[in-house]
Amino acid sequence: MTLPWLEAHQAALGQALDARRLGHAPLLHGPPGLGKRTLARWLVAKMLCLAGDASAPCGICRSCQLLDSGSHPDLFFGRVPEDKTQITVDVVREVSAGLQLTPGIGRARVCLIDPAELMNTNAANALLKTLEEPADQAWLVLVSDRPDLLPATVRSRCQKITIRPPDRQLALAWLAEQSPQSAADEIALALDICADAPLKALKLIEDDELRFGVEVRQVLIDLAAGKAIAPDTAQAWASSPRQSLDWIAHWLGAWLGARMQAHAVKAGDGLPGSCQPLDLARAWQRLMLTRQLAETSVRKELLLGKWLLEWESIFAAGE
């Protein structure tokens, strides 16, 4: 899958690498859904490629072939172990030791740490030594959705590369190409919901998640307008309570922000004009309590049904 908004980053990174101007620890960061990991894989391949000063990984040398097969001896991964929730100090020590070895192919060794913000304190401290005293022709490539969670001592020793949302028209055109069966307004809505992150928007469409989210919004609007909804709505939503509550939270947050003039809801509001920010804030507060209770053994359809009744009562009281 080609991500055209990354081409400028690829060109700049490739030129810096060939001119030996690329720092030994690039940190690729930005919101989810922009292709940071695709760019990181491209950069790793470029670092290890045996084709010399080619503008991109050649894809045919022995190094590129080993990368494709997942068996490159000079690529090390700093990842969360299966039985853990963080990248541990043992993981960092192991990959740091790997970077000190003689390369098995070519001259370079690379460690990819992803997601870097999941290093625990001991792991981050252990990484500092490698950052401060890098081996020759050895790179650390870090990827992070939340670089603010990394220690300042780690961030300051990395070359920060920020990945930002692409031009909206470029993103819309790319999404239309990837999902030709989707209507233009559906694509635009997905992009709005995902804060202009194309990959995240595409997943929303392909997983049929957007359709469900739009249905949730319509139910909330219908109740606000005093219209009847399907009697089994709460029971249907209870089959995936987290998904349902997350979508309710999304629309409440968007409407509350719009009513407080924090931002506009591009897809339209749809709520009665009498609805005040305080009403939405109270609905949000009740929703947060509902989300907490949904983690217990309480019957989910009763929880959702109760919240929907409370939502309906907000507008009935304003009549």
Backbone bond lengths (Angstrom), bond angles and torsions (degrees), N, CA, C in turn:
res aa  C-N    CA-C-N  psi(-1)  N-CA   C-N-CA  omega(-1)  CA-C   N-CA-C  phi
1 M - - - 1.460 - - 1.532 109.47 -
2 T 1.318 115.85 121.98 1.468 121.15 179.91 1.522 110.16 -85.87
3 L 1.331 116.16 132.48 1.458 121.62 178.31 1.521 107.33 -114.89
4 P 1.331 117.96 95.01 1.467 120.93 -170.20 1.521 114.52 -62.16
5 W 1.336 117.12 -27.06 1.473 119.13 -178.69 1.533 112.21 -73.10
6 L 1.325 116.96 -9.01 1.463 119.99 177.54 1.525 112.74 -93.12
7 E 1.320 117.59 -7.10 1.465 120.45 -174.27 1.524 112.30 -61.09
8 A 1.323 116.83 -39.54 1.469 119.55 179.16 1.525 110.44 -64.62
9 H 1.330 117.06 -39.99 1.469 120.49 177.45 1.530 110.46 -64.25
10 Q 1.318 116.56 -42.29 1.456 119.79 179.90 1.528 111.08 -61.96
11 A 1.327 115.85 -43.50 1.470 119.57 -179.86 1.527 110.81 -62.97
12 A 1.335 116.35 -44.63 1.466 120.08 -178.14 1.523 111.17 -66.77
13 L 1.329 117.30 -42.47 1.463 120.46 -179.86 1.524 110.85 -67.61
14 G 1.332 115.78 -39.70 1.459 118.96 179.18 1.518 112.37 -63.85
15 Q 1.323 116.05 -42.46 1.461 120.05 178.66 1.520 111.21 -65.48
16 A 1.325 116.37 -42.52 1.470 120.12 179.60 1.524 110.57 -64.10
17 L 1.324 116.75 -39.41 1.460 120.47 179.69 1.529 110.94 -65.77
18 D 1.329 116.13 -45.58 1.468 119.66 -178.92 1.531 111.87 -66.02
19 A 1.336 116.40 -32.42 1.470 120.60 -178.97 1.525 111.80 -88.80
20 R 1.343 116.27 4.91 1.474 122.34 -179.09 1.530 112.00 59.34
21 R 1.331 114.09 35.96 1.472 119.43 177.93 1.531 111.95 -107.41
22 L 1.306 116.72 -0.48 1.457 119.64 -178.97 1.518 109.59 -84.74
23 G 1.325 115.59 128.40 1.456 119.96 178.64 1.523 111.66 -60.96
24 H 1.320 116.25 160.77 1.458 120.15 -176.45 1.522 112.76 -76.23
25 A 1.361 117.42 -6.80 1.462 119.62 -178.07 1.538 110.77 -141.16
26 P 1.326 118.44 71.95 1.472 119.36 175.97 1.530 110.63 -68.14
27 L 1.321 115.18 136.72 1.462 122.27 178.23 1.532 107.98 -114.53
28 L 1.334 116.49 107.67 1.457 121.48 179.78 1.526 107.62 -90.73
29 H 1.314 116.21 118.71 1.462 118.57 -176.19 1.524 111.36 -139.88
30 G 1.311 115.00 158.19 1.457 122.42 -179.82 1.518 108.64 156.81
31 P 1.337 117.87 174.70 1.467 121.03 -178.49 1.528 111.65 -62.17
32 P 1.336 116.99 157.70 1.469 119.92 176.39 1.532 110.93 -63.10
33 G 1.316 115.60 153.22 1.452 120.75 173.45 1.506 116.03 89.01
34 L 1.348 117.77 12.90 1.461 120.89 -178.38 1.532 112.65 -109.28
35 G 1.327 117.83 -4.13 1.452 120.01 176.43 1.517 115.11 94.00
36 K 1.329 117.73 22.81 1.472 119.56 -179.87 1.521 111.58 -57.82
37 R 1.310 115.99 -40.45 1.468 119.44 -176.60 1.530 111.50 -72.36
38 T 1.307 116.59 -32.57 1.466 119.85 173.05 1.522 109.86 -63.01
39 L 1.325 116.41 -43.99 1.461 120.71 178.23 1.523 111.04 -65.32
40 A 1.330 117.17 -39.23 1.471 120.52 179.23 1.520 110.51 -63.29
41 R 1.331 117.19 -42.75 1.467 120.07 178.81 1.526 110.76 -63.86
42 W 1.337 115.88 -39.00 1.469 119.60 177.58 1.535 110.05 -62.81
43 L 1.322 116.77 -44.07 1.460 120.97 -178.38 1.525 111.06 -65.12
44 V 1.325 116.34 -42.64 1.465 120.07 177.62 1.526 110.36 -59.83
45 A 1.332 116.13 -44.13 1.465 120.18 179.38 1.519 111.09 -63.11
46 K 1.326 116.87 -39.24 1.464 121.42 178.79 1.533 110.27 -65.44
47 M 1.338 117.02 -41.05 1.457 121.03 179.25 1.525 112.02 -62.24
48 L 1.331 116.52 -36.64 1.457 121.13 -173.63 1.528 113.46 -95.56
49 C 1.331 116.83 -13.31 1.466 120.77 -176.33 1.530 110.60 -60.15
50 L 1.322 116.34 141.98 1.465 122.07 -178.21 1.524 112.57 -93.01
51 A 1.342 116.70 4.64 1.468 120.13 -174.60 1.515 112.98 -84.32
52 G 1.307 118.18 11.36 1.462 120.61 175.60 1.509 112.93 73.33
53 D 1.335 116.68 -124.75 1.462 121.63 -172.85 1.516 113.31 -91.64
54 A 1.331 118.44 27.40 1.464 120.30 176.21 1.519 109.27 -61.10
55 S 1.333 116.63 146.49 1.465 120.69 -176.33 1.514 112.74 -69.30
56 A 1.327 116.73 -16.46 1.464 122.09 179.57 1.514 108.26 -149.01
57 P 1.326 118.36 162.87 1.465 119.75 175.57 1.524 109.73 -54.77
58 C 1.319 116.94 135.15 1.467 119.73 -174.09 1.517 112.80 -70.75
59 G 1.330 117.16 -29.64 1.454 120.33 178.87 1.511 114.91 81.69
60 I 1.328 117.93 -4.96 1.465 119.57 -174.92 1.530 113.36 -124.54
61 C 1.329 117.74 -16.76 1.467 118.95 179.86 1.532 109.62 -69.98
62 R 1.321 115.52 169.68 1.463 119.30 -177.65 1.520 111.94 -60.95
63 S 1.336 116.11 -38.11 1.460 120.28 179.53 1.526 111.03 -62.51
64 C 1.324 116.77 -47.15 1.467 120.48 -179.60 1.524 111.17 -63.74
65 Q 1.315 116.65 -37.36 1.460 120.42 179.05 1.525 111.20 -66.54
66 L 1.338 116.04 -40.35 1.455 118.88 177.86 1.523 111.95 -67.15
67 L 1.329 115.68 -35.17 1.463 118.96 175.99 1.523 110.53 -62.36
68 D 1.338 115.99 -44.55 1.468 120.16 179.96 1.522 111.67 -61.79
69 S 1.315 116.62 -33.01 1.469 120.32 -179.04 1.526 112.42 -85.43
70 G 1.346 116.42 -7.32 1.460 120.57 179.39 1.506 113.98 75.37
71 S 1.341 117.30 25.56 1.465 119.53 -177.21 1.519 112.72 -130.89
72 H 1.322 117.17 34.98 1.461 119.66 -178.77 1.533 109.64 -76.33
73 P 1.340 117.67 125.56 1.472 119.35 -175.75 1.524 114.52 -73.31
74 D 1.334 117.23 -13.56 1.469 119.56 -176.29 1.532 112.42 -107.03
75 L 1.330 116.69 11.27 1.467 120.93 176.96 1.517 108.78 -112.66
76 F 1.326 115.63 125.64 1.456 122.32 -179.20 1.533 109.09 -119.29
77 F 1.315 116.26 147.96 1.458 120.53 -175.99 1.531 111.11 -119.11
78 G 1.331 115.43 130.60 1.450 121.07 171.39 1.514 108.17 -102.89
79 R 1.335 115.71 95.00 1.461 121.42 -175.08 1.518 110.71 -126.61
80 V 1.314 115.57 165.98 1.466 120.79 176.79 1.525 108.68 -72.54
81 P 1.331 118.68 123.25 1.475 120.34 176.44 1.528 110.57 -60.25
82 E 1.316 115.69 153.58 1.465 120.59 -175.22 1.518 112.94 -58.58
83 D 1.318 117.02 -33.03 1.465 120.18 -176.69 1.528 112.89 -96.40
84 K 1.352 116.72 12.58 1.462 120.81 -178.00 1.527 110.27 -124.96
85 T 1.322 114.84 171.74 1.466 120.72 175.61 1.524 111.56 -115.56
86 Q 1.342 116.53 -2.14 1.455 121.81 -179.94 1.527 109.99 -137.48
87 I 1.331 115.70 161.91 1.461 120.91 171.04 1.522 107.08 -79.54
88 T 1.304 116.70 121.76 1.460 121.20 -171.59 1.527 111.69 -93.18
89 V 1.313 114.89 168.55 1.466 120.87 179.75 1.523 111.01 -63.95
90 D 1.334 117.78 -32.76 1.464 120.55 178.96 1.525 111.11 -64.50
91 V 1.321 116.63 -37.55 1.463 120.41 178.05 1.522 109.98 -63.56
92 V 1.321 116.73 -46.69 1.463 120.87 -178.40 1.529 110.91 -65.05
93 R 1.309 117.35 -41.18 1.465 119.67 178.72 1.526 110.92 -63.24
94 E 1.311 116.79 -38.19 1.464 120.36 -178.93 1.524 111.19 -66.67
95 V 1.348 117.12 -45.71 1.466 118.52 -178.50 1.529 110.71 -71.71
96 S 1.323 117.36 -33.60 1.465 120.00 177.23 1.516 110.89 -63.32
97 A 1.335 115.94 -39.10 1.464 119.79 177.31 1.525 110.12 -66.10
98 G 1.325 116.96 -36.72 1.451 120.87 178.94 1.512 112.64 -62.54
99 L 1.321 116.59 -35.42 1.461 120.35 -179.79 1.526 112.05 -69.42
100 Q 1.320 116.61 -17.15 1.460 119.97 179.54 1.531 112.21 -86.18
101 L 1.317 117.25 -10.52 1.461 120.78 -176.88 1.526 111.12 -75.01
102 T 1.303 115.84 161.05 1.466 121.17 173.57 1.527 108.39 -71.20
103 P 1.322 118.63 131.36 1.468 120.07 -178.82 1.532 111.27 -58.48
104 G 1.326 115.41 142.21 1.451 119.90 177.78 1.515 111.70 -82.58
105 I 1.334 115.92 -27.28 1.467 121.67 -179.66 1.522 107.57 -136.73
106 G 1.300 118.69 134.53 1.451 120.07 178.19 1.506 112.14 64.67
107 R 1.338 115.21 -145.19 1.469 120.12 -175.35 1.522 113.83 -122.48
108 A 1.326 118.31 -10.25 1.466 120.97 -170.86 1.519 112.40 -106.54
109 R 1.339 113.66 153.02 1.460 122.23 169.45 1.524 107.17 -131.57
110 V 1.327 115.72 143.00 1.461 120.74 -174.96 1.523 109.71 -136.25
111 C 1.326 115.45 140.58 1.467 121.56 171.83 1.527 108.29 -120.11
112 L 1.311 116.76 127.03 1.467 122.66 177.82 1.521 108.33 -104.85
113 I 1.336 116.74 116.97 1.466 121.79 -179.89 1.531 108.48 -108.58
114 D 1.323 116.06 116.58 1.467 120.37 -173.65 1.531 109.47 -156.14
115 P 1.343 117.34 126.59 1.470 128.35 -6.25 1.523 110.44 -83.14
116 A 1.310 115.14 128.83 1.462 120.73 -172.35 1.523 112.48 -61.94
117 E 1.335 117.59 -30.84 1.466 119.71 -176.98 1.522 112.77 -69.15
118 L 1.339 116.98 -9.95 1.461 119.50 179.16 1.527 113.13 -90.20
119 M 1.334 117.15 5.21 1.469 118.26 171.18 1.529 108.93 -66.84
120 N 1.324 116.28 132.96 1.463 117.28 174.74 1.532 109.27 -77.22
121 T 1.298 116.75 176.72 1.467 121.08 -173.61 1.520 111.63 -59.39
122 N 1.320 116.82 -44.54 1.466 119.91 -179.06 1.523 111.44 -65.42
123 A 1.322 116.46 -37.84 1.465 120.27 179.34 1.521 110.71 -65.99
124 A 1.337 116.62 -43.60 1.467 120.66 179.22 1.527 110.86 -63.05
125 N 1.310 115.81 -40.01 1.475 119.51 178.53 1.526 111.04 -65.51
126 A 1.323 116.54 -38.57 1.461 120.12 179.14 1.525 110.93 -67.18
127 L 1.335 116.00 -32.62 1.463 119.53 179.95 1.521 111.80 -69.75
128 L 1.321 117.78 -25.95 1.464 121.16 -177.23 1.526 112.08 -57.11
129 K 1.319 117.17 -39.10 1.468 119.92 -178.25 1.530 110.21 -61.99
130 T 1.332 116.11 -42.07 1.460 119.98 178.86 1.517 110.86 -67.88
131 L 1.336 116.41 -37.15 1.466 120.30 178.51 1.525 111.06 -66.70
132 E 1.316 115.84 -37.26 1.466 120.32 -177.04 1.522 112.42 -79.76
133 E 1.324 116.58 -30.23 1.465 120.76 -177.31 1.530 109.68 -129.37
134 P 1.330 117.21 68.21 1.469 119.63 -176.04 1.526 111.62 -68.99
135 A 1.326 115.59 144.18 1.463 120.30 175.00 1.524 108.99 -74.25
136 D 1.306 117.13 157.65 1.459 121.92 -179.97 1.529 109.50 -66.36
137 Q 1.344 116.03 135.90 1.465 122.97 179.26 1.533 112.30 56.63
138 A 1.327 115.96 36.65 1.462 121.47 175.99 1.517 108.57 -126.18
139 W 1.326 115.85 132.75 1.456 120.88 -178.62 1.519 110.96 -123.07
140 L 1.315 113.72 144.76 1.456 122.45 166.55 1.525 107.07 -107.39
141 V 1.320 117.05 123.65 1.454 121.12 175.56 1.525 107.25 -112.20
142 L 1.330 115.85 115.74 1.461 120.96 -178.37 1.525 109.86 -106.30
143 V 1.324 116.36 140.76 1.462 122.33 177.33 1.521 107.85 -125.22
144 S 1.341 115.93 133.06 1.462 118.74 -176.34 1.516 111.70 -148.99
145 D 1.342 115.36 133.27 1.460 121.23 170.00 1.529 110.59 -82.18
146 R 1.332 116.55 -26.24 1.461 122.00 -176.32 1.524 110.08 -132.00
147 P 1.328 117.73 74.77 1.466 119.00 -178.94 1.514 113.13 -64.48
148 D 1.345 117.13 -19.67 1.458 119.91 178.43 1.528 111.97 -65.35
149 L 1.340 116.57 -17.93 1.457 120.07 178.40 1.520 112.50 -85.30
150 L 1.328 116.73 -8.87 1.460 120.45 176.20 1.531 109.63 -79.89
151 P 1.321 118.40 146.42 1.465 119.81 175.58 1.527 110.52 -59.45
152 A 1.316 116.30 144.78 1.469 120.83 179.52 1.520 111.01 -59.68
153 T 1.330 117.28 -31.26 1.464 120.56 -179.82 1.527 111.35 -65.77
154 V 1.326 116.75 -32.23 1.471 120.75 177.12 1.521 109.93 -76.19
155 R 1.331 116.18 -47.76 1.477 119.82 -177.74 1.523 111.24 -59.04
156 S 1.329 116.82 -40.12 1.464 120.09 -175.33 1.524 112.82 -67.91
157 R 1.325 117.04 -18.29 1.458 120.62 -179.03 1.534 112.75 -100.18
158 C 1.325 115.62 6.73 1.460 121.12 179.60 1.529 110.51 -109.85
159 Q 1.291 116.13 155.86 1.462 121.57 173.24 1.527 106.75 -92.83
160 K 1.317 116.73 105.41 1.459 121.65 -172.17 1.540 111.12 -78.64
161 I 1.324 115.35 128.17 1.459 122.69 179.12 1.523 106.99 -123.35
162 T 1.318 116.07 109.47 1.460 121.39 -174.62 1.522 110.56 -90.21
163 I 1.321 115.69 127.74 1.459 122.00 176.26 1.526 107.24 -103.26
164 R 1.326 115.62 116.97 1.472 120.89 -177.39 1.527 110.97 -109.11
165 P 1.337 117.46 160.55 1.467 119.50 176.76 1.524 111.10 -57.35
166 P 1.326 117.05 142.45 1.464 119.82 -177.87 1.519 111.73 -75.90
167 D 1.320 116.04 171.71 1.451 121.95 172.45 1.525 109.17 -51.90
168 R 1.314 116.67 135.65 1.471 119.91 -173.08 1.528 112.27 -60.74
169 Q 1.325 117.36 -42.44 1.463 119.09 -178.78 1.526 111.11 -64.67
170 L 1.318 116.76 -36.32 1.457 120.53 176.29 1.523 110.35 -64.42
171 A 1.321 116.11 -43.19 1.464 120.54 179.83 1.525 111.15 -64.69
172 L 1.333 117.11 -43.21 1.466 120.97 179.17 1.526 111.05 -62.39
173 A 1.325 116.27 -43.15 1.465 120.42 -179.68 1.525 110.61 -64.76
174 W 1.322 116.57 -41.48 1.468 120.62 179.80 1.528 110.42 -64.97
175 L 1.326 117.60 -43.65 1.461 120.99 179.38 1.529 111.29 -64.25
176 A 1.327 116.86 -38.80 1.462 120.64 177.85 1.527 110.86 -63.46
177 E 1.316 116.27 -35.35 1.470 121.00 178.24 1.529 111.12 -71.09
178 Q 1.322 116.17 -38.81 1.464 120.58 -178.36 1.527 112.31 -76.45
179 S 1.330 116.70 -29.37 1.465 121.36 -177.42 1.531 109.93 -130.41
180 P 1.337 116.98 69.54 1.468 120.50 -174.37 1.524 114.01 -63.86
181 Q 1.330 117.74 -18.99 1.455 119.96 179.97 1.529 112.77 -80.72
182 S 1.333 117.33 -8.99 1.467 121.25 -176.84 1.525 111.06 -88.83
183 A 1.326 115.14 142.24 1.467 120.80 177.23 1.523 109.73 -72.74
184 A 1.331 115.36 155.48 1.461 120.93 -177.61 1.523 111.31 -60.55
185 D 1.348 117.30 -40.75 1.469 118.91 -178.84 1.527 111.43 -69.27
186 E 1.333 117.12 -30.30 1.459 121.07 176.80 1.525 110.23 -67.61
187 I 1.314 116.30 -42.73 1.466 121.13 178.79 1.527 110.17 -64.19
188 A 1.330 116.31 -43.74 1.465 120.10 -179.47 1.525 110.94 -63.35
189 L 1.328 116.48 -40.31 1.461 120.05 179.05 1.522 111.11 -64.60
190 A 1.331 116.80 -43.87 1.465 120.25 178.80 1.518 110.54 -59.90
191 L 1.329 116.94 -41.00 1.460 120.69 -179.85 1.525 110.66 -67.14
192 D 1.337 116.87 -38.54 1.466 120.67 176.71 1.529 110.82 -61.32
193 I 1.326 115.77 -47.51 1.461 120.88 -177.24 1.519 111.24 -62.16
194 C 1.331 115.71 -34.92 1.467 121.03 -175.66 1.522 112.76 -94.73
195 A 1.326 117.47 17.07 1.467 121.56 176.21 1.520 111.77 55.00
196 D 1.345 116.23 42.45 1.469 123.61 175.86 1.520 113.64 65.74
197 A 1.331 117.09 26.80 1.468 121.35 174.82 1.530 108.41 -96.23
198 P 1.327 119.00 104.36 1.466 120.94 -171.23 1.530 114.91 -61.58
199 L 1.330 118.11 -42.45 1.462 119.83 -178.01 1.525 111.25 -65.74
200 K 1.301 115.87 -38.16 1.460 120.78 177.94 1.529 109.99 -66.61
201 A 1.324 116.24 -40.32 1.466 120.95 178.66 1.523 110.74 -65.39
202 L 1.334 116.70 -40.77 1.464 119.89 179.51 1.521 110.88 -63.16
203 K 1.314 116.92 -41.38 1.472 120.22 178.48 1.523 110.48 -63.95
204 L 1.326 116.27 -38.14 1.460 121.09 178.96 1.528 110.21 -59.81
205 I 1.320 115.86 -40.51 1.464 120.78 -179.71 1.521 110.87 -74.00
206 E 1.321 117.05 -48.04 1.464 120.83 -174.05 1.525 112.40 -67.25
207 D 1.322 117.73 -32.43 1.467 121.11 179.80 1.521 112.68 -83.11
208 D 1.330 116.63 2.78 1.471 122.46 -177.99 1.524 111.87 63.94
209 E 1.316 115.26 16.77 1.463 121.05 179.96 1.526 110.99 -70.08
210 L 1.335 116.33 -35.82 1.460 119.97 -178.90 1.521 111.01 -63.32
211 R 1.309 115.86 -42.01 1.471 119.30 179.74 1.527 110.19 -58.27
212 F 1.327 116.99 -43.80 1.462 119.99 -179.94 1.526 110.52 -65.64
213 G 1.329 116.80 -41.33 1.457 119.96 179.00 1.516 112.30 -61.53
214 V 1.310 117.01 -39.95 1.474 120.98 178.36 1.527 109.90 -66.24
215 E 1.334 116.61 -37.35 1.463 119.89 177.53 1.528 110.58 -63.93
216 V 1.332 116.53 -41.43 1.471 120.07 178.13 1.526 109.89 -61.18
217 R 1.314 117.26 -45.34 1.462 120.89 179.62 1.523 110.98 -59.96
218 Q 1.336 116.37 -42.06 1.463 119.30 -178.05 1.520 111.71 -66.12
219 V 1.328 117.00 -37.67 1.465 120.04 176.33 1.529 110.65 -61.07
220 L 1.326 116.60 -44.70 1.469 120.17 -179.92 1.522 110.88 -63.83
221 I 1.329 117.56 -40.05 1.462 121.50 179.19 1.526 110.38 -67.55
222 D 1.341 116.58 -41.75 1.468 119.69 179.86 1.519 111.43 -63.33
223 L 1.318 117.10 -42.73 1.468 119.96 177.87 1.526 110.91 -63.56
224 A 1.313 116.26 -39.46 1.469 119.94 178.77 1.521 111.32 -64.73
225 A 1.333 116.71 -29.51 1.466 120.98 -179.76 1.526 112.16 -89.11
226 G 1.334 117.79 3.03 1.456 121.44 178.94 1.514 113.46 80.29
227 K 1.335 117.61 15.52 1.459 121.22 179.77 1.522 110.60 -88.02
228 A 1.330 114.90 153.81 1.455 120.40 178.41 1.528 109.78 -77.51
229 I 1.300 115.70 147.88 1.462 120.83 175.53 1.521 108.33 -121.04
230 A 1.312 117.09 167.17 1.464 120.94 -179.75 1.531 109.65 -57.52
231 P 1.327 117.44 132.58 1.473 119.78 -175.90 1.525 114.11 -63.55
232 D 1.334 116.44 -22.15 1.460 118.39 -178.16 1.530 112.48 -98.53
233 T 1.357 116.54 19.34 1.470 119.54 -177.37 1.524 111.88 -59.30
234 A 1.329 116.61 -50.52 1.466 120.19 -177.94 1.522 110.99 -60.96
235 Q 1.321 116.72 -39.66 1.459 120.20 179.90 1.528 110.70 -66.88
236 A 1.337 116.82 -39.85 1.465 120.29 178.65 1.522 110.58 -65.27
237 W 1.317 117.44 -43.02 1.462 120.95 179.46 1.524 111.56 -66.61
238 A 1.344 116.36 -28.06 1.464 120.29 -177.02 1.520 112.05 -67.35
239 S 1.337 117.97 -17.07 1.461 119.78 177.84 1.520 111.47 -67.87
240 S 1.323 117.10 -23.31 1.470 122.00 174.67 1.517 107.74 -141.48
241 P 1.343 116.45 72.61 1.473 120.42 -172.06 1.519 113.94 -62.09
242 R 1.329 118.28 -38.57 1.468 119.54 -178.80 1.525 110.58 -64.52
243 Q 1.326 116.00 -44.33 1.461 120.51 178.32 1.526 110.63 -59.88
244 S 1.319 116.69 -45.74 1.466 121.31 -178.88 1.521 111.33 -63.45
245 L 1.331 116.69 -46.46 1.457 120.69 -178.19 1.525 111.17 -67.94
246 D 1.326 116.94 -34.85 1.469 119.60 177.17 1.519 111.16 -63.79
247 W 1.332 116.67 -41.05 1.471 119.12 178.93 1.527 111.29 -68.29
248 I 1.326 117.36 -40.40 1.472 119.54 176.23 1.520 109.30 -59.50
249 A 1.329 116.03 -44.73 1.464 120.24 179.65 1.525 111.01 -61.35
250 H 1.335 116.88 -39.76 1.469 119.67 179.31 1.516 111.05 -61.28
251 W 1.331 117.44 -48.81 1.472 119.43 -177.05 1.520 111.69 -69.03
252 L 1.328 116.91 -38.37 1.464 118.99 176.58 1.525 110.74 -61.26
253 G 1.326 116.13 -43.86 1.463 119.94 179.94 1.516 111.73 -63.03
254 A 1.336 116.53 -41.37 1.465 120.19 179.09 1.521 111.13 -65.36
255 W 1.326 116.49 -44.86 1.467 119.88 -179.44 1.520 111.49 -66.89
256 L 1.324 116.24 -41.13 1.461 119.58 179.98 1.524 110.18 -63.88
257 G 1.326 116.23 -43.66 1.456 119.33 178.41 1.516 112.12 -61.76
258 A 1.334 115.91 -40.86 1.464 119.48 -179.87 1.525 111.11 -66.64
259 R 1.324 116.47 -42.11 1.474 119.81 -179.07 1.527 111.51 -67.44
260 M 1.317 115.30 -26.20 1.462 118.78 176.70 1.529 111.50 -92.92
261 Q 1.340 114.84 5.52 1.462 122.74 177.60 1.524 112.43 61.59
262 A 1.351 115.17 29.83 1.451 119.29 175.11 1.522 110.19 -77.49
263 H 1.316 115.01 -35.21 1.452 120.00 175.85 1.524 107.93 -163.38
264 A 1.304 116.61 167.53 1.459 121.22 -179.37 1.522 110.10 -95.95
265 V 1.326 116.59 147.38 1.453 121.56 172.65 1.515 106.64 -92.29
266 K 1.311 116.54 105.03 1.456 120.49 -172.05 1.521 112.05 -64.42
267 A 1.342 117.09 -28.97 1.451 119.92 -177.20 1.527 112.18 -82.59
268 G 1.321 119.58 -1.35 1.451 122.65 -178.53 1.510 110.91 99.86
269 D 1.320 115.87 153.65 1.456 121.32 -176.47 1.527 109.89 -87.75
270 G 1.311 117.11 -66.50 1.454 120.85 177.58 1.502 114.83 88.20
271 L 1.340 118.91 -6.46 1.457 121.82 179.51 1.519 110.27 -90.77
272 P 1.331 116.98 154.17 1.470 119.64 176.21 1.525 111.61 -57.95
273 G 1.305 116.17 145.66 1.456 120.56 -179.01 1.509 113.42 -63.23
274 S 1.336 116.40 -21.36 1.467 119.96 -179.53 1.521 112.67 -74.49
275 C 1.327 117.28 -12.05 1.470 120.76 -178.90 1.520 109.72 -69.37
276 Q 1.315 116.63 122.34 1.453 122.52 -177.20 1.527 111.61 -100.66
277 P 1.317 117.66 155.04 1.462 120.17 178.00 1.529 113.18 -54.13
278 L 1.349 116.36 -35.11 1.460 118.98 -179.42 1.524 110.67 -65.20
279 D 1.344 116.88 -36.05 1.467 120.35 176.57 1.527 110.55 -62.07
280 L 1.321 115.52 -44.97 1.458 119.79 -179.84 1.528 111.24 -66.52
281 A 1.319 116.71 -37.13 1.464 120.54 178.74 1.532 110.35 -64.19
282 R 1.324 116.65 -39.68 1.469 119.69 178.02 1.526 110.83 -66.93
283 A 1.339 116.20 -39.80 1.464 119.87 177.17 1.529 110.55 -63.23
284 W 1.321 115.64 -38.67 1.465 120.45 177.26 1.522 110.67 -63.11
285 Q 1.326 115.92 -44.09 1.464 120.15 -179.84 1.526 110.73 -60.99
286 R 1.324 116.37 -42.34 1.470 119.92 178.05 1.528 110.64 -66.20
287 L 1.308 115.99 -35.99 1.456 119.42 179.37 1.525 110.91 -64.96
288 M 1.328 117.32 -40.20 1.459 120.25 179.01 1.531 110.89 -61.85
289 L 1.317 116.70 -38.53 1.461 120.36 176.66 1.523 110.09 -66.04
290 T 1.328 115.82 -40.69 1.460 120.51 178.33 1.520 111.03 -61.77
291 R 1.329 117.13 -40.26 1.467 120.69 179.40 1.527 110.84 -64.14
292 Q 1.315 116.51 -38.27 1.466 119.50 177.81 1.525 110.44 -64.61
293 L 1.332 116.75 -45.06 1.462 120.89 -178.86 1.520 111.74 -67.39
294 A 1.348 116.45 -27.64 1.462 120.10 -179.55 1.521 112.04 -66.79
295 E 1.332 117.25 -17.26 1.460 121.35 177.59 1.524 112.02 -82.91
296 T 1.331 116.69 -4.92 1.463 121.51 179.37 1.532 109.20 -99.60
297 S 1.319 115.92 -169.50 1.466 121.08 -178.46 1.530 112.91 -86.65
298 V 1.311 117.96 5.83 1.461 121.39 179.28 1.524 109.68 -61.31
299 R 1.323 117.35 144.15 1.466 121.16 -179.72 1.528 109.67 -64.82
300 K 1.310 114.80 122.71 1.465 120.79 -172.10 1.523 112.39 -68.12
301 E 1.333 117.92 -35.26 1.462 118.95 -179.41 1.524 111.64 -66.76
302 L 1.350 116.33 -31.43 1.462 119.43 177.15 1.526 110.54 -71.31
303 L 1.314 116.54 -40.12 1.463 120.75 178.07 1.530 110.89 -60.94
304 L 1.338 115.61 -49.45 1.465 119.70 -178.53 1.519 111.09 -67.03
305 G 1.331 116.57 -39.29 1.461 119.47 178.05 1.519 111.90 -62.18
306 K 1.334 116.22 -41.07 1.472 120.38 178.64 1.522 110.41 -63.11
307 W 1.347 117.17 -43.37 1.468 118.82 -179.22 1.522 110.85 -65.62
308 L 1.322 117.64 -39.90 1.466 120.16 179.45 1.534 110.85 -63.48
309 L 1.329 116.22 -37.21 1.470 119.25 176.77 1.530 110.76 -65.40
310 E 1.316 116.48 -39.30 1.468 120.30 178.14 1.535 110.42 -66.33
311 W 1.320 115.66 -39.12 1.476 119.83 177.19 1.533 110.44 -62.38
312 E 1.312 116.03 -45.29 1.467 120.42 179.56 1.516 111.11 -62.31
313 S 1.329 116.95 -37.34 1.469 120.96 -176.94 1.514 112.19 -66.59
314 I 1.326 117.84 -26.94 1.467 120.73 177.96 1.520 110.49 -57.71
315 F 1.321 116.23 -42.88 1.458 120.86 -174.45 1.527 111.47 -86.68
316 A 1.350 116.73 -30.49 1.444 119.43 176.26 1.525 110.19 -64.74
317 A 1.347 117.09 -35.64 1.456 121.53 179.83 1.521 111.89 -67.28
318 G 1.347 115.99 -24.85 1.470 119.58 -176.87 1.504 113.49 -88.92
319 E 1.344 117.39 -0.13 1.458 118.97 -177.80 1.535 112.18 -72.55
